[in-house]
Amino acid sequence: MPKYLFTCEVEPQYLSEQSSPEEDLHAFAYTITITNAGEVTAQLISRHWIIDDANGHTEQVKGLGVVGHQPLLRPGESFQYTSGTRLATPTGTMRGSFFCVAEDGERFEAEVAEFALHAPGSGDTPARVLH
């Protein structure tokens, strides 16, 4: 087992009730589960997201903690939260990382692999628009 390791699982969801496709507004929620899979207690300090829509527009979001929290996780503990984003297109992607500090002072990043955001009926390929 690595000494410093947070793993991240993502479950995205399209929010049709908060979307307005005719106005190029597509709302998505994503639930993140962060688990300390390492050997040392550590705290999530900040986040960095890179959000891309199907038009090639990229937005970066940086900030302290997640949804107002900076969870301290002992080995084996998890923290789950739900947040959201809005895109001008019905498909897109997100990826990012969490900056963490272990109780012994070691700093490390927890990567969040790229995941797709899809409105229902928007096709199978996130960055493709059919005309």
Long-range contacts (C-beta under 8 A, 24 or more apart in sequence): 1-37, 1-38, 1-39, 2-37, 2-38, 2-39, 3-38, 3-39, 3-40, 3-102, 3-106, 4-38, 4-39, 4-40, 4-42, 4-100, 4-102, 4-106, 4-108, 5-36, 5-37, 5-38, 5-108, 5-110, 6-34, 6-35, 6-36, 6-37, 6-38, 6-42, 6-44, 6-73, 6-98, 6-100, 6-108, 6-110, 7-34, 7-35, 7-37, 7-110, 8-32, 8-33, 8-34, 8-35, 8-98, 8-110, 8-111, 8-112, 8-113, 9-33, 9-35, 10-112, 10-113, 10-115, 12-94, 12-115, 12-116, 12-117, 12-118, 14-117, 14-118, 14-119, 14-120, 15-84, 16-119, 16-120, 19-119, 21-90, 21-119, 24-88, 24-89, 25-86, 25-88, 26-86, 26-87, 26-88, 26-89, 26-90, 26-117, 26-119, 27-84, 27-85, 27-86, 28-84, 28-85, 28-86, 28-87, 28-92, 28-117, 29-82, 29-83, 29-84, 30-82, 30-83, 30-84, 30-85, 30-94, 30-115, 30-117, 31-80, 31-81, 31-82, 32-66, 32-80, 32-81, 32-82, 32-83, 32-112, 33-78, 33-79, 33-80, 34-71, 34-73, 34-78, 34-79, 34-80, 34-98, 34-110, 35-73, 35-76, 35-77, 35-78, 36-73, 36-74, 36-75, 36-76, 36-77, 36-78, 37-75, 37-76, 38-75, 38-102, 39-75, 40-75, 40-102, 40-103, 40-104, 40-106, 41-72, 41-73, 41-74, 41-75, 41-102, 41-103, 42-72, 42-73, 42-100, 42-101, 42-102, 42-103, 42-106, 42-108, 43-70, 43-71, 43-72, 43-73, 43-100, 43-101, 43-102, 43-103, 44-69, 44-70, 44-71, 44-73, 44-79, 44-98, 44-99, 44-100, 44-110, 45-70, 45-98, 45-99, 45-100, 45-101, 46-98, 46-99, 47-96, 47-97, 47-98, 47-99, 48-96, 48-97, 48-98, 48-99, 49-85, 49-94, 49-95, 49-96, 50-94, 50-95, 50-96, 51-85, 51-87, 51-92, 51-93, 51-94, 52-92, 52-93, 52-94, 52-127, 53-87, 53-88, 53-89, 53-91, 53-92, 54-87, 54-89, 54-90, 54-91, 54-92, 54-126, 54-127, 54-128, 54-129, 55-88, 55-89, 57-88, 66-98, 85-117, 87-117, 89-129, 90-118, 90-119, 90-121, 90-122, 91-116, 91-117, 91-118, 91-119, 91-122, 91-123, 91-125, 91-126, 91-127, 91-128, 91-129, 92-116, 92-117, 92-126, 92-127, 93-117, 93-126, 93-127
